[in-house]
Amino acid sequence: DEGNDEQLYECPMCSLTCTNIQILEEHVDLHLEEHSFSEGGNLRDLELAQWLQTEEDNRQRSEEEKREKEEFKKLQRQYGLDNSGGYKQQFLKNMEREVDRGRMQPFEYHKRRADMMECLAFGIDDGKTKTSGVIEALCKYYQNENKDVRHVWLSTGVDHFHSSLGDKGWGCGYRNFQMLLSSLLQNSLYNDCLKDTTVIPGIPKIQSMIEDAWREGFDPHGASHFNNRLHGSKAWIGACEIYSLLTSLRIKCQIIDFHKPTGPMGTHPRLFEWVLRYYSIDNEGGAKVLCTSKPPIYLQHQGHSRTIVGIEEKKNKTLCLLLFDPGCPSQEMQKLLKQNSDGTSLKLLRKFVGSLKEKQYQIVAVDGVLSLEEKAARCRSSQVLTSEKIP
C-alpha cells in the first residue's frame, strides 16, 4: 500500500513474504536443511536396499552351494564313489551286523569270512547266490502250457545271480554281467574269447577287468567319471561299462538306446519289437517253444539293470519279456524249477509293455566274436562312444 515504507522479502522457494531479512534467511535455511535431509535419506534408503539385496543374494548363493555339496555327496554315496569301501568291507560289515542281531552264529561268520577271502584271492564268485536250470525248466513248462502263449523264444542256458551281503544296493550291473557270462561260457562260439575266464568272476574281479579295459583305451570319458578306478568301491556300473568289458574280451556287442517312449502312457513297444527280432530272426518256424542259441540281453534303466532271457508272444499278438532280476533271491527263483509249476511263479519274470515305463532304456546285445583288428577299431571308436538311438 502507498505510504507503507516497510520492506518485504519473498521466499524464492515457497513465495512466503517476510518483513525481515534475517527471518527470510532462517526460513530459507530450513528449506535447504529439509532438502538436504530428504536427499540424504533417499541415499541412505538406497544404500540400505542394496545392502539387503546383496545379503539376500549371498544367503541364497550359500544355501545353493550347500545344497549342491549335499546333493553331490548323496550321488557319491548312491553311486559308490564316496570312498566308503567296496564288496569286501560291506560283506564283513553286514555279517558283523547279522552276528550282533543274533541271526548268524560266530562260527558261521568265521567260516564265511574265510570262504570269502579265498574267493577274493582266486577272483571267483562263491556261487552262493546262483540258481541254475531255470531256462531248462521254462522250456519244459512252455511245451506243456496250452493257455494263451502262441510262441516263446528263450536264450541259451543262463544262471541267475542275485545280490549278496557284499553288494546289496549297488551290485546289479555286475550280477547281470555274471548272468550274461554264464550263458556265453556254455556257447562254444566264445571259447577262444573266454579262454582266460573259464569260471564266473566275483565282483571285485569284474571291477578289475573293467579297469583293464579302460587301460586298453576303451571309453576314456566313462573311465574319467570313476577316476579310472572301480576296485575297492561300491560304484554302480551301466551299459557303457558292460560294452567296454565285453569288447575288450573280443565279444561283439552293441548298445541300443531307447531314449524316449514310443507308445502311449510312456511305454516302449519298440523295445519289445527289437527284442522279438533279436530272438526270432534266425529262429523262425512253427514251433511253439524255441530254445535259441542267443545269449541273454543286458537291460539298463535309471537306477537298476536286469537281464532279458526270452520273450513270449501271446495268442492276441501282445508281447511279454522274460527278465532275470538280480534283486530276486534264490528262494524265489528256485520255485521256477518245479516241473509241476502252474505258471504262477512266472510273475517273477514276466514284464508286459505296460510294466516298463521308465523314461529311457539301454540294452547291450551280444552278436558274435571280434577279430583283433575289429577290437582295435572299436577301441578307437569308443573314445567317442555313442549308442545307436531308436527314433
Disulfide bonds with the S-S distance in Angstrom:
none
